[in-house]
Each structure stands twice: as C-alpha cells, then as structure tokens.
Amino acid sequence: MHHPSPSDDSLPAPVRVGLVGAGPWARAMHARMLAAGPETTLTAVWARRPEAAQETAAPYGAKVAGSFDELLDQCEAVAFAVPPAVQAELAVRAAKAGRPMLLEKPLGPDLASARRVADAVAEHKVVTQLVLTKRYHPRTQDFLARAAGLAVSGARSCYLHGAFLGGDFATTWRLEQGALLDLGPHLLDLLDVAVGPITSIRSTGDPRRWIELTCEHADGAVSQASLSGSVKLERARTRIELFGPGDELVYDTAGMDHDECWPVLRREFAAAVRSGTDHPLNAARGLRLQELLAMAEGASPRQ
C-alpha cells in the first residue's frame, strides 16, 4: 500500500522565497519562518551589507544574492524585512518582475509611496500578503468574528511597549517616525474591522513619546487609541475594549504566543502564491491602512 511522503508529487512544491533584509526582524522572524516549511523554503537573502546577509542565510543553507535583481532571479516570491522607504522602492521592482510578495507594514514611509506600491501590484496582478502578525492568531480571529455581531458605541484601545528605549528594535526609522507608523497599522487595522470603517482621525501628542488618536467610524461609533514605543513595561500591551448596549468585548494579547502566528502566515502565503489568489490582507489593505495613518498625521487622503 502506498503512503504519501513529504516528497510525494501530489503535494505542491515548497514556494522558493527570497528575503530582502538581514536585520533583527529578518533574522528572528522572516528567515526562521520561511525556512521552517514545509510550505516554503528560504532560497536566498539579499541585504545592503553582504556579511549580514551571510549571517542570516547561513543557518538555513540559503544563498546570498549579490544584488536585488539576482535575488529576483533566484526565487519565486519575495519577503521584505526592511525599512518602509526601502520596501516601497523595491516592491515596485518586484511587482514589475511578477513576483508575489510578503510585505511588512507600513507599505511605505508616506501615502504617495504606498500608492505607488499598490498601483504596481494591481497593474502587474501579483499576489501580496501583509505581515500583520496578530491577524494570524486564533485569538484575534475569534475576537473579530465576535465583534462582527456586536453593536459598538465606543472603544478604547492601546498598543504600548518600550522597544524604542533601546535594544534590537530601536532602529533608525522607528526612532525617527515613532509609534504611529510602526504600531499604528496593527491597532488601526483591528479597530477598522472590529468597530467599523474609520472615517476620520484626530491625533494629539508626539509619536516618538506618546500619541493619542480619536477615530470616528462610519456608523457613528467613536474609538480611542493610545500608542507608544517609549514607555517602560514588563511586556508589550495590546488591548481593545468594545462597549455598547450589550456586554463588553475585550481583546488582550497578554500571554498570547506569537509563535502560533507564523505557521498560519506561512501556510496562507504559500496557498495564495500557488493558487494565484490574492490574500485578504493584501497591498490594497496596506494602502487603506496608510490612508488611515495619513489621516492621523493630518494629511489629505488624496495627497
């Protein structure tokens, strides 16, 4: 009797992914996740610093690409783990080369660059997926499913941590841009889905210290969002409380194992690439989140 094995022809071949970037997040998450398989393999790594690319690639037997174009030649799909300005420029080139992409948030440093990425993706019809980490966890999916049946009058939320105070993730772009661009996409994404489409945002404070957002939603609900990457906490705190005429609904990431997100993310990305069907969390969703960030910054959504 024949038992299928992992190398059986009936299973799709792993998607060969090239990784752009070799910083702390590229090493801790992207490379480790993509190499773990079985749906994907880490084929090659390209970074500005060849020695960093070598360090990232070596544990998994991946190649070091000599240039971005060489990386494109060596892979079927591209994963980005670089600052937003670098991603925005290179993602347009990857789209023109017809490569599916795993994209970080935010898509770019500003709305105009994010729109260029989304336009290139649409024009060249490439599959994209966003690394909105928490969205791939069962606890988040359960919260959003329950929120869908709730009448919400108002919401309070926060995403707070101290990573900008020092350590691996106190990187230049995060320290310059602050919590709005780094943490904002996660929280605004969840509020936009759980409470309803956000129609306006007013902000106060300094994103490098503490920024407070007041969001108005399409059905009249109002939500508050507090963001900071510069406060001393034992662990990151992400919490959303929904209030209305019924029972309150609370989402809290305390005790949530983020390692549960990666197999789901990897499986869904490989399925999207192999089927040629865009993921719901795609570049268009990334552009929507960038429009919300622009609102929070006081910029016109059509800039």
N, C-alpha and C positions, 0 to 999 in steps of 0.2 A: 504494500500500500504506500502511495506517495504522500509524504508530508511536505508542505511548502516550507522552504527555508528562507532566511532573510535575503538570500541572493536569487531567490526564485524570480523568473521572468514575469510572473503575474503581478509582482509589486512594482510600483513606479520607481525608477532610479532616483536616488537622492538628488536634490537640486544642488548644483555646484555654485556656491555663493562666494563672491569676493568681498572682502571687508575693507572699507576705507576708514583709516584712523587706527591709532595704536596707543591711545591714552588710557587712563584708568578704567573708563566705562567700556571701551573697546575690549580691554583685557578681561575685566571682571564679568561682563555680561555677553556682549556680542560673540566674541571668539569662542567662549566656553559653550554658549547655547548652540551656535551653528555647528560646532564640531561634535556635539553630543549625539546628533542624529536621532533616529535613522532617516528622518525625512530630508535632512540637509547634510552637506559636508562643507567644511571650510577649505576652499581651494587655494586662495591667495589673499595676501594682505598688502595694501599699499598705504604708505604714510609719508609725510614730509621728511621724517627722519628715518632713514633705512635701518638704523640699529634698533629703533623702537619697533619697527615693522617686523624685524627678525625675532625680537623677543616675544612678540605677540603670536607669530606664526609657528615658531619652533616647537612648542609643546604638542602641536597637533599635526605636525608634518606638512604644514601648508607652505606654499611657495611665497617668496617675497617678490612682488611685481616692481619693476624698475620705474614704471610711470602709471598714471591713471589709465591711459589708453591700453597699456599692456595688461592691466587688471581686467579691463572690459573684455579683452581677447581671451582671458583665461577662465571666465566664469559665465554662468547663465543668468545670474541675478546678483544685485549689488546691495550690500548693507552699509549704512552710513553711521559712523560714530565720531563725528567731527563738529566743530562749532557751526552755528546756523549759517553764517556768511559763507563758509566753505561748502557746506552741504548745498546751499541754494545754487551756487555756481556749478558744481559738479553734477548735481542731479539733472540739470537741463541737458548736459552732455550725455549722461547715461540714458535719458529718455530718448534722445536722438539716435542712440545706438540700439534702441529697442530692448533695453534691459529692465526687467521687473526690479522694483526697489523696496527695501525695508528702510523707512525714513524715520529719523528722530524728530521730536518736536522741539521748538517750533520749526516750521518748514524753512524759514529764513529769518534774517535779522529784522526785517520790516515787511510791510504788506506788499510793496511793489515786487520784491524779490520772491516772496511766497507765490504771488500771482504768476510770475514767470515760470516757476516750477510746475504749478498746477496746469497752466496752459500747455507747457511742453508735454506733460503726461497725457493730457487729453488729446493733443494733436497726434502723438505717436502711439496712442492707445496701449500704454504699458500698464501692467498690474502694479499697484502700490499698496503698501500697508504701513501704518504708523505704529511706532513703539510707544503706545500709551499704556505703559506697564500694567497699571491697576485694572484696566479694562479686561485683561485676560484671566483675572482671578475669579473663581466661582462666587466668592462673597460679593464682589462688585456686580457680577451679572445677576445675582439674586436680588440685590438692592435695587437695581434699575428695573427689574421685572416687577417688583412690588410697588415701586414708585409710579409705574405706568398706570396703575389702577387707583391712584390717590388724588384727591383734590387738595392741592397745596396752596396755602395762603401766603406763607413766608418760609424762608430757610436761612439758617446760619451755618457757616462753614469755615474751615481753616485748613491751611497746609503750612506747617511750621517745622523748621529744623535748624540746626546750627552748622551745616556743612560749609557755609561760606566763611565761617570763622577761622578755618584752617584745615589742612589735610588734602587728600587727593582731589576732592571735588570743588575746591576753592580755585577754580580755573579762571583764566583772564576774562573770558566772555561772561561768565556768571557774575564775577565781581563787578564788572562794568555795567551789565544790564540789570542784575538783581533778580528778585524773586518773580516779578511779573512774567518775564519771558521764559524762565526756567520752570517754575512751579505753576504759574497761571494756566497753561494749557490743560494740565491734568484736572484742576478744580473747575475751570470754566466748562470743560467738556462734560463733566459729570452733572453740573448744575443745568446746563443747556438741555441735557437729556432728562434728568430726574424731575426738574421743576417745569420745564417747557422752554421753547426757544427764547433766547435772550434778545431783547430789542434795544436796550440802551444800558450803558455802564458809566457810572461816575466814580472817580477814584480820588483818594486823598493819601498823602504820605509819600515816603521815598522808597522805591522798590529795593534799594540797597540796604534799607533798615527794616521798614515795615510799611506795607501798603494795604489799604482797606478799599474794597470795591463794593459798590451798591449796584445791583443788577435789577432791571425791570424786565419782566417776562411777558410773553405775548398775551397770556390770559389774565394779566393784572397782578400776578404774584410778585413779591419783592424778595431778593436774597442778598445776604451779606457774605463777603469772602475776605478772610484775613490771610495775608501771605507774608512770610519772612523766611529767609535762609540764614539769618544772622542772630538767632536767639538761642541761648543755651538750654537744651533739652536733653534728657537722657536718651530719647529716641524720637525719630520723626513723628509728627502728629498730623494725621489727615482725618478730618471728621466732618460729616454733613448731617444736619438735623432738619427734617422736614416737618412743618406744622400746618394744620388745617382743622376743619371741623371734625375730622376723625382722629384716630390715635396717631401720635407722632411716630415717625420712622427715622431711625438713626443708622448711619453708616460710619464705621470706625475701623481704621486699618490696624489698630493695636493688636499685636500678636499674629498678624497676617504674615504667612510665609511667602515672600515674593518669589522664591524658587518654584512655587507652584505655577507661576505665570509663564515661565519660559517654554516648557513643553507645549503648552496651548498655543502660544505665539508662533513657535517654530512650525507646528503641525498646520496651523491655519495659513501661514505664509506659503508653505510648500504646496498646500492644496490649491491656493489661489494661483500660484505660478503654473502648476501642472494643468489646471483647468482653464487658465486664461481668463478667469472671472475675478473682477476686482473685489477686494475686501471692503466691507462697510466702513472700516476705519482707514480711508484711503487719502490720497493727496487732496481731494476735494474737501474732505473733512478737515484736513490740515489747514486749508485756506480759510474755511469757516472759522476755525479757532484763531487764525492770525487776524481775521477781521474783528473778532472779539477783543484781542489784545490791542488792536489799533483803537477801538472804541475806548478801552480803558486808558490808553495813552492820550486820549482826546483828539485823535486824528480822524479825518473823514474816512468812512469805509471805502469810498471810491477813489482814494488818493492814488 
